[in-house]
Amino acid sequence: MKITFLGTGTSQGVPVIACQCKVCKSNDEHDKRLRSSIMIETGEKTIIVDTGPDFRQQMLRENVTNIDAILFTHEHKDHTAGLDDIRAFNYVKQMHVDVYAEERVQLALKKEFAYIFAEKKYPGVPQINLNTITNREFYIGDISIVPIRAMHYRLPVLGFRIGDFTYITDFNYIPEEEKEKIIGSKHIVVTGLRKQKHISHFTIYEAIAFIEELSPMRGYITHCSHQLGLYQEIQKELPKNTVLAYDGLRIEI
């Protein structure tokens, strides 16, 4: 299984529009972060987790020619806004794309992208198959997906475990019974927004503590804001088994 970090930034991305801070003005490509998303390739299936506003750019950058499924963690715009661009895959492959989301998230998609779900569809709109998920295991083909319930302040969100890989972004609390689903993962990705406390995200210190508690072979920190600091400086502060993820990072499991 290969995982590609399509984006590792927070809702505004990095650089932030009009910001003149040292991170936003950095020339280091590691400090340029599109909105958070990953691509999972198993050999048989290509799965995207979240389609943010940068989805088109991410697909072109990685030269993606096919996707089999999209998983949504939650309905916030920085995780869903790019859904319209799946119509390119519809056209090229002449097939619908399977979308997996909770009922609440589906309602938000239907409101935001009403034309996709209209009874009388405009020609060329995205073609999707909606699949309802909860926090119980489901399958995409032969691939087991274990949803993990977490809280993004007061909003329930889902992370996902596939084999030895777990991905949870946009959260600052997880129940103990859900945390047990992660135990044994060799690779764990979690949000680490900044150093200062935040109402709905782990700080980088909370992310490090979470990774240390679950003791994976390797931990990765994503959904980073420009307030976190320069990549080269922050990476030096992290434990040896923890990586500050960056756009385009690939790992094989």
C-alpha positions in Angstrom: 0.0 0.0 0.0 1.3 3.4 -0.9 0.1 6.7 0.7 0.7 10.1 -0.9 0.1 13.3 1.1 -1.8 15.4 -1.4 -2.0 18.3 1.0 -0.9 18.9 4.6 -2.1 22.4 5.3 -4.9 23.8 7.3 -8.1 25.5 6.0 -6.4 28.5 4.5 -3.4 26.6 3.2 0.2 27.9 3.4 1.1 30.5 2.3 -2.0 32.4 3.6 -3.3 35.1 1.4 -1.8 38.5 2.2 0.4 37.1 5.1 4.0 38.3 5.3 5.2 36.0 8.0 8.4 34.0 7.6 6.6 30.8 6.9 4.3 32.3 4.2 7.3 34.0 2.6 9.5 30.9 2.8 11.1 29.6 -0.4 11.3 26.0 1.0 8.8 23.8 -0.9 8.2 22.0 2.4 6.5 25.2 3.7 4.0 25.3 0.8 0.9 23.4 2.0 -2.3 22.7 0.1 -5.4 21.7 2.0 -5.2 18.4 3.7 -5.9 15.2 1.8 -4.3 11.8 1.1 -4.3 9.2 -1.6 -4.2 5.5 -0.8 -3.1 3.1 -3.5 -3.4 -0.6 -2.8 -2.6 -2.0 -6.3 -6.2 -2.8 -6.9 -7.9 0.5 -5.7 -7.1 4.2 -5.5 -8.8 5.9 -2.6 -8.9 9.6 -1.9 -9.6 10.9 1.6 -11.2 14.4 1.3 -11.5 16.6 -1.8 -10.6 20.1 -0.6 -10.4 23.3 -2.7 -7.0 22.2 -4.1 -8.2 18.8 -5.4 -7.7 19.6 -9.1 -4.2 20.9 -8.5 -3.3 17.9 -6.4 -4.6 15.4 -9.1 -2.6 17.2 -11.8 0.5 17.4 -9.7 0.4 13.6 -8.9 -0.7 12.7 -12.5 -3.6 10.7 -11.1 -5.6 9.1 -13.9 -8.1 7.1 -12.0 -9.8 7.0 -8.6 -12.1 4.3 -7.3 -13.5 5.9 -4.1 -13.6 9.1 -2.0 -13.9 9.0 1.8 -15.0 12.1 3.6 -13.9 12.8 7.1 -16.4 15.6 7.6 -18.3 18.3 5.8 -16.1 21.4 6.3 -15.4 23.3 3.0 -11.6 22.7 3.2 -12.3 19.0 2.9 -15.2 18.9 0.4 -15.0 22.0 -1.9 -13.2 20.1 -4.8 -15.9 17.5 -5.3 -17.0 19.0 -8.6 -13.7 18.1 -10.2 -14.3 14.4 -10.1 -16.3 14.9 -13.3 -13.0 14.7 -15.2 -12.7 11.1 -14.0 -16.3 10.4 -15.0 -15.6 11.6 -18.5 -12.3 9.8 -19.0 -13.3 6.5 -17.4 -17.0 6.7 -18.3 -18.1 5.6 -14.9 -19.4 6.9 -11.6 -17.1 7.5 -8.6 -18.1 5.9 -5.2 -18.3 8.4 -2.4 -18.4 7.2 1.3 -19.7 9.6 3.9 -21.9 9.8 7.0 -25.6 10.8 6.5 -24.9 14.3 8.0 -22.0 14.8 5.6 -24.2 13.7 2.7 -26.8 16.3 3.6 -24.1 19.0 3.5 -22.9 17.8 0.1 -26.4 17.8 -1.3 -26.9 21.4 -0.1 -23.5 22.6 -1.4 -23.6 20.7 -4.7 -27.4 20.6 -5.3 -26.9 20.4 -9.0 -25.1 17.0 -8.6 -28.2 15.5 -7.0 -30.9 17.3 -8.9 -33.7 15.2 -10.4 -33.1 16.8 -13.8 -29.3 17.0 -14.1 -27.4 19.5 -16.2 -25.2 17.7 -18.8 -21.7 17.1 -17.5 -22.3 17.3 -13.8 -20.3 15.0 -11.5 -21.6 11.4 -11.4 -21.3 9.7 -8.0 -22.6 6.8 -6.1 -23.3 7.7 -2.5 -22.5 5.1 0.2 -23.6 5.7 3.8 -21.0 4.9 6.5 -21.1 5.0 10.3 -18.2 4.3 12.7 -18.4 0.6 11.9 -16.1 -1.3 9.6 -17.0 -1.4 5.9 -15.3 -2.6 2.7 -14.2 -1.1 -0.6 -13.8 -4.2 -2.7 -11.6 -6.5 -0.5 -10.2 -3.6 1.5 -11.3 -3.2 5.1 -11.9 0.3 6.3 -12.3 0.9 10.0 -13.8 4.3 10.8 -12.6 6.0 14.0 -14.9 8.5 15.7 -13.3 11.7 17.0 -14.5 15.2 17.8 -13.5 18.4 16.0 -14.6 20.6 18.9 -18.4 19.8 18.9 -18.5 18.3 15.4 -18.2 14.5 15.1 -15.6 13.5 12.5 -14.2 10.3 11.2 -10.6 9.0 10.8 -9.9 5.8 9.0 -7.7 2.8 9.6 -6.7 0.6 6.7 -4.4 -2.3 7.7 -1.4 -0.9 9.6 -2.2 2.7 8.6 -4.4 5.2 10.5 -5.3 8.7 9.4 -7.2 11.2 11.6 -7.2 14.9 11.0 -9.2 17.8 12.3 -9.8 16.6 15.9 -8.9 17.4 19.5 -10.6 14.6 21.3 -11.1 10.9 20.8 -13.0 8.5 23.1 -10.9 5.7 24.6 -13.0 3.0 22.9 -12.3 4.6 19.5 -8.6 5.0 20.4 -8.4 1.2 20.8 -9.2 0.8 17.1 -5.8 2.5 16.4 -3.7 0.3 18.6 -1.2 -1.8 16.6 -1.1 0.7 13.7 2.5 1.0 12.4 1.9 4.3 10.8 -0.3 7.0 12.4 -1.2 10.4 10.9 -2.7 13.1 13.1 -3.4 16.8 13.0 -0.8 19.2 14.6 -2.1 22.7 13.8 0.3 24.9 15.8 2.1 25.2 19.1 -0.6 27.3 20.8 -3.7 25.7 22.2 -6.6 25.5 19.7 -10.3 25.0 20.2 -10.7 22.2 17.7 -7.3 20.8 16.7 -4.4 19.1 18.5 -1.4 21.3 19.0 1.9 19.8 17.8 2.7 18.8 21.4 -0.7 17.0 21.8 0.0 15.3 18.5 3.4 14.1 19.7 1.9 12.9 23.0 -0.8 11.0 21.1 1.7 9.3 18.8 4.0 8.4 21.7 1.0 6.9 23.6 0.1 4.6 20.7 3.8 3.8 19.8 3.6 3.3 16.1 6.7 2.6 14.0 6.3 6.1 12.5 4.0 9.0 13.3 3.2 11.9 10.9 1.8 15.3 11.7 -0.5 17.0 9.1 -3.0 19.8 8.8 -0.4 22.4 9.8 -0.9 26.1 9.8 1.7 28.9 9.1 1.6 29.5 12.9 3.4 26.2 13.5 6.7 27.5 12.1 9.2 26.6 9.4 9.4 23.0 8.3 13.2 22.7 8.8 13.0 24.1 12.3 10.0 22.1 13.5 11.3 18.8 12.1 14.4 19.2 14.3 12.2 19.5 17.4 10.3 16.2 16.8 11.1 12.8 18.2 13.0 10.5 15.9 10.0 8.4 14.9 7.8 11.4 14.1 7.8 13.2 10.8 6.3 16.6 9.9 4.4 15.6 6.8 4.7 17.8 3.7 2.9 17.9 0.3 4.0 15.1 -2.0 5.4 12.9 0.8 5.0 9.2 -0.1 5.2 6.3 2.2 4.9 2.6 1.5 3.5 0.1 3.9 
